[in-house]
Amino acid sequence: MKIAILGAGSLGTIAGAYIAAGGQDVELIDVYQAHVDALNQSGAKIIGTTDFQTKVKAITPDNMSGTYDLVLLLTKQLYNDSVLQNLLPFLDEKSVVLSLQNGIPEEKVASIVGRERVIAGSVEFGATFMEPGVSKLTTEFGHFKEYAFQIGELNGEITERIHEIKTILDLVGGTHISDNLVGTKWSKLLINNAFSGLSAALNTEFGGVIDHEVSIVSAAHIADETIKVGHANGVTFAKMNTFDIASLEIKSENDIPERVQTLRNFMEPSRLLRASMLQDLEKKRKSEIDYINGVVPRLAKGKGIATPYNDMVVKLVKQAEETQSVPNFDTNIKFFEELNK
């Protein structure tokens, strides 16, 4: 089996390293030439909660050749049109594209490469890109080895090919097959919308969202909008660990204090996280806001569901992108204060 890691950033470098060490034919593909050179010269080095180094083969996209049987898609959704069009000549009818991107990119991916080729996936470990050739695993190593990926067919079937892909990914870390991967990705999208979105729009860590009354109430409303739009689009939200994420839906104003307390308790272990979208704004780069909070208003169209909180997050992040500035908490919290009235 010939495997491609398309987008060998922090996560892709780790996945590629362990798959290569497992004796598989795998290419790490990335546009960052210095990273590709370092990987070829010194191998992939994984630090953080482990210390591991192994030889890998890395190339830039213009050096792709032959046919890939399995592609792990880890590029940003921003670039899906060009990345996937570029990939098409290297796929045959049995090739599988495993979408491991943030958000819910599967329909877009399927529209370009063909629905029959797409399997959905979810990355369950964290990593940080340190320097060319070096990635830092930030998830506790034992947990990573038990729980690194969830994968599933779009229709929920348990197929022979999903078991084959599990065998490959098990070389990296624990891989779990789901019959509701779409629901899993929507549950993750909800948390991203409520906390990554507000982290970026307000320029704060998740803890800043948790601690301020206006922002945590706003997070509850963002979660509620996401649930209502998901349900209207036929989504069954998957539990996160044992937590029923759909129970965050707000049926009346009286529910809000309880929803706020539930969110605070659930998110407390993640209070030090800073949204990658905020890191993009700090680096004056375009973020994935259209593929995170922007999904909700887009899929709400024609459903009669208002999405003012997700709309506001998108608006404030896009303003920061356009002005190449970082949001100001005290300024932007006032917009959410108005929505809460």
N, C-alpha and C positions, 0 to 999 in steps of 0.2 A: 504494500500500500504506500502510495506517495502522498505525503501530507504537506500542506502549506499553513504556516502561521502568518496570516495577512494582517500586519500591524503588530510588529514585534517591540511594543513599548514595555512598560513595567510588567504587565500581566503576560503578554506574549513571550517575553524573554524567559520567564519562569516556566511557562507551559512548554515552550520549545526545548529548553534545557533538559527537562525531565523526560520528554518524549524521545529526544536524541539519545540520552543516556540509557533508555530502554531498548536501544538498538533499532529504532524505526528510521525510515527514510523521510526526513523532515527538513524543510527549508524555512528559515525565519526571514520574512520579507518585510522590508521597511524602507521608507524614503530617506531616512537620516543616514547619510553616507558614513559619517564618523562612527556611528553605532555599528553599522554593518561591518566596517573595517575592523573594529575592536573585537567583535564577536568572532570573526574569521581568524584573527591573529592570536587572541588570548582565550577564546572560548567564552561561554556565558558564565558569569559569576553571580551567584545568589547569596546575599548577605541578609542581616536582620535576625529573624528567629531561627535561621539555619546558616550554615557555611558550606557552600557547594559550588563546584566549578566543573564544567565539562565542555568538550569540543562540540561545536555546532557548525552547520553550514548556513551562512546568511547571504542574501542577495537584495538588490534593489528591484522594484517592480519591472523595470525595463529589461531585466535579465531572467524573467520567468520563461520557462520552456516546458514542453511536453504536456502531460495531462495530470492534474491533481485528483486523487480519489477522495480526499477529505480536505476541506479548507476551514480553518478556525478563523472566523471573521472578528477581528479585534480593533479595526480602525474606527475612527469617530464617524457617527452617522452623517455628519456634515458632508462627508466626501463619498457617500454611497453611490451616487450616480456614476461618477468617474471611476471609482475603485472597482465597482462591479462590472461595468461595461468593459473595463480593461481585463477583468478576470475571465470573461466569457470564452475567449478562444482556448483557454486552458482547462475547460471542463468538458466531460463527455456525458452521455445520458445517465450514467450511474454515479457521477460525481455528487458528493454531498457538501453543502455549505452550512456549517454550524454557526448560527448567529449568536455571538457572545457579547454583543454591544449593549450599552445602557439603553433603557427605555424599551419600546416595543417595535423594533424595526422589521419584524418578520414579513409583514405584508409588502412593504417596500422592497425588501430583498427578494421576495418571491416574484414580484412583478418584473424584475430584471433577469434573474437567473432561472426562473421557473419554480412553481410551487412544489413540484415533486422532488426537487433537489434540496429543499430547506428543512433543517431541523433546528428547533429553538434551544437555546442554552442560556444558563445563568451562571455567572462567576460568583463564587461564594467566599473568595479570599481577597485580601487587600495587598497592594504592593505600591512601591514608589520607585520611579526611575531615578537613579543616583547619578550616573555618568555613562558615557558610551561603554557598553559591554557589561554594565553592573546594574542589577535590580535588587531592591530590598523587599523581602517578604515581611509584611507587617502583621500577619495573622499568626497566632500561636501555632507552632509547627505540628503538634499532635492533632489539633483541630483541622488544620489544612490537610493532613494526610487522611483524615476521616471524612472531610466535607469540603471539597474544592469546587465541584460543579453539580448543577442539575441540568438534565437534558430531557427532551421529549419531542415526539412527533407532533406536528401542528394539530392533527386530529385526535391526539391522545392514545393512538394505538401503540402497543408494545411490539416492535418489529425486530426482525433478525438484525437489520443494519444498526438499530439503536444499541443493541447488545455489543456489536462489533466496535462501535465508537466508544462505548463505555470501557471496553478493554483497553483501548488506546489511552483514554483520559485517566484511567486508574493508575497509569504510570506516573501521572502528575500528582494526583491526590484523589480522595474518595469521591466517586462519581455516582450520582443517584438518578435513576430514571423516574420521570414523573408522567402521570397521565393527564396532568393539567398544568403544563409548563406555561401556557399563555396566562393562566390565573396567577401563577407565581410571578411572572414578569410584571403584571399589573399591580400586584401587591408591593413589589419593589418600587415600581413607578410612583405609587402613592407616597411612600416614605421619601423618595427623591423629591417629589413635588413639594411636599410639606416642609422638608428640612433643607435639602440642597438648594431648592428654589429660594427659600427665605434667607438662607445663609449667603447666597450670592446677592440677592436684592437688598439686603441690609448690611452686608459686609461684617459678618460675625460668624463665630463657630456655632455648631449646633447648640451648645450650651447657652449661647446668647439668645437663641430662639426659645429655648425651654424656659429661661428665667424671666423673660419680659412678658407681662400679662397680655399686651396687645399682640405680640408676635405668636405666642402659643395659641391664643384664640384664633388668630388668622390661620395657623397651621391646621387647627381642627376643621376650619371651613374649607381649606384646600383639600384636606383628606375627604371631606364630605362630597365636594364637587367631583373629585376623582371617582369615588364609589358610585355616585349617581350616573355619571357618564359611562363608566364601565358596565354597570348593570344594563343601561339603555342600549349598549352595544353587545349584549349577550355574554358578558364576562362573568365567570364564577371566580371570585377572589380566593386564592389559596391561603391557607393559614401560614403564618410566619412563626416557625417553631410550633408552639401550640396555640398561639394567639390568633383569634378570628379577626382579621383585619377589617372585614366588612362590618363588624360591630361598631366601628367608628362613625357610621352614618348618623347624621343628625336628623331626627324625626321632628323635633320641636326645639324651641329656644331653651326649654328646661333641661335638655340633654347636654348643653355645652359645658357646664362645670365638670360633669363626669367625664366627658370626652377629653377635656383638657388634662385632667388628672391621669387618665389612662395613658395619654400620649407622653406626659412627663415621665411616668414610671417606665414605659416601654423604651423611651429614647435616652434615658439617663446614662446607660453604659457608653453611648456614642457622643457624649457631650463635647469631646475634644476634637471631633471631626470638623474639617473645613471643606466646603463643597469644592469639587474640582472646577465647577463653573466659576467660582470666586477666584480660584487660582488662575483661570484663563483671563479673567478681567484684570487681575494684577499684572499679568504678562502682556496685556493689551491684545489678547487674541480673541477671536470669535468663539462664543460658547455653544453648547448644545441645547440652549434653552428652548428652541423650537421643537426639540425631540424629547423634552422632559415636560415642563409645565405647558408648553405649547400644544401638546397632544390633546389635552382636555378640551379647550375651546374648539379645536379643530373637529373633534369627534362629537362635540355637543351640537353642532350645526344640524338643524332640522329636527332636533329631539325635544325642543322646548325647555332646555335646562340652561339656566344662567350660570356663568363661571367668572364672577367679578374678581375673585381672589387670585385665581390662576392668571387671569388677564393682567392684573396689576403686577404680578411677579414678572411676567414676560415683558411688559412695558418698561419697568424699571431696569431690568437687565439689559434690554436692547438700548435704552438711553445711555447706559454706561459703556456699552460696546461702541456706540456711535461717537461719543465724546472722548473715548479712550481714557476713561476715568474709573475710579473705584467708588462705589456707592457710599453715602454717608448715612450711618445708622439713624442719627437723630432727625435728619431730614426725611428719610424714606419711611420711618415708622409712622409718621403722621398720616401718610396715605392710607395705611392699614387701620389707623385709629378712626379715620373717616368711614371706612367700610364697616367697621365694627359697630358704629352708632345705630 
